[in-house]
Amino acid sequence: MSILMTELQAARAISVEVTEDTLSVDLTDGRSVSVPLEWYPRLFHGTPAERQNCRLIGDGEGVHWADLDEDLSIEGLLAGRASGESEKSLKRWLENRKS
């Protein structure tokens, strides 16, 4: 296993902040990661209240937003991976939100 992969797997979140345009996560090792909210369409389309309703999962390995049915891994954030959700899936999710 490479050192980079070990660092990615060891990183854990301690806090999460979601603003109008940014997702920021503070990590146990002192780092902070900020990414554009546009990377995660469900968060981007969520209300401020829905964005704030999150919890750490897996001892900080990820973040879960129940109201938005969204889960993000810290490993993915550190690797710079945006949402992998298909356009078709996102469209269906957005349509169901209007109901």
C-alpha positions as CSV (number, residue, x, y, z in Angstrom):
1,M,0.0,0.0,0.0
2,S,1.4,3.4,-0.9
3,I,1.9,6.1,1.6
4,L,-0.7,8.3,-0.1
5,M,-3.3,5.6,0.2
6,T,-2.5,5.1,3.9
7,E,-2.8,8.9,4.4
8,L,-6.2,8.9,2.7
9,Q,-7.5,6.0,4.7
10,A,-6.3,7.4,8.0
11,A,-7.9,10.8,7.5
12,R,-11.0,11.4,9.7
13,A,-13.4,14.3,9.8
14,I,-14.1,16.1,13.0
15,S,-16.4,18.9,11.7
16,V,-18.3,19.9,8.6
17,E,-19.4,23.3,7.4
18,V,-21.6,23.9,4.3
19,T,-22.1,27.4,3.0
20,E,-23.9,28.7,0.0
21,D,-21.0,27.7,-2.3
22,T,-18.5,25.6,-0.4
23,L,-18.2,22.3,1.6
24,S,-15.4,22.5,4.2
25,V,-14.3,19.6,6.4
26,D,-11.8,19.8,9.2
27,L,-9.7,16.6,9.8
28,T,-8.2,15.0,12.9
29,D,-4.7,15.6,11.5
30,G,-5.1,19.4,11.4
31,R,-5.9,19.7,7.7
32,S,-9.0,21.4,6.3
33,V,-10.5,20.5,2.9
34,S,-12.7,22.9,1.0
35,V,-14.4,22.1,-2.3
36,P,-17.0,23.8,-4.5
37,L,-20.5,22.8,-3.5
38,E,-21.2,22.4,-7.2
39,W,-19.2,19.1,-7.0
40,Y,-22.1,17.6,-5.1
41,P,-25.4,18.5,-6.8
42,R,-27.6,17.2,-4.0
43,L,-25.9,19.5,-1.5
44,F,-26.0,22.3,-4.1
45,H,-29.7,22.0,-4.6
46,G,-30.5,21.4,-0.9
47,T,-31.8,24.1,1.4
48,P,-29.6,25.6,4.1
49,A,-31.4,23.6,6.7
50,E,-30.9,20.4,4.8
51,R,-27.2,21.1,4.3
52,Q,-26.8,21.7,8.0
53,N,-28.5,18.4,8.9
54,C,-25.5,16.1,8.6
55,R,-23.6,13.7,10.8
56,L,-20.2,12.0,10.7
57,I,-20.3,8.3,9.9
58,G,-17.8,5.5,10.4
59,D,-15.9,7.3,13.1
60,G,-15.3,10.3,10.8
61,E,-14.6,8.3,7.6
62,G,-17.5,10.1,5.9
63,V,-20.4,12.5,6.2
64,H,-24.2,11.7,5.8
65,W,-27.0,14.1,4.9
66,A,-30.2,12.2,5.7
67,D,-32.5,14.9,4.1
68,L,-30.6,14.8,0.8
69,D,-29.8,11.1,0.7
70,E,-26.1,12.0,0.3
71,D,-23.0,10.3,1.7
72,L,-19.4,11.5,1.1
73,S,-16.2,9.8,2.1
74,I,-13.3,11.7,3.4
75,E,-11.0,9.6,1.2
76,G,-13.0,10.8,-1.9
77,L,-12.8,14.4,-0.8
78,L,-9.0,14.2,-0.3
79,A,-8.7,12.5,-3.7
80,G,-10.6,15.3,-5.3
81,R,-13.5,13.2,-6.5
82,A,-16.7,15.0,-7.3
83,S,-20.1,13.3,-7.2
84,G,-20.4,10.3,-9.4
85,E,-24.1,10.5,-9.6
86,S,-25.5,10.2,-13.2
87,E,-27.5,13.0,-14.8
88,K,-30.5,10.6,-15.0
89,S,-30.4,9.8,-11.3
90,L,-30.0,13.5,-10.3
91,K,-32.9,14.5,-12.6
92,R,-35.1,11.8,-11.0
93,W,-34.1,13.0,-7.5
94,L,-34.8,16.6,-8.3
95,E,-38.2,15.7,-9.8
96,N,-39.2,13.8,-6.7
97,R,-38.2,16.8,-4.5
98,K,-40.9,18.9,-6.3
99,S,-43.6,16.4,-5.3
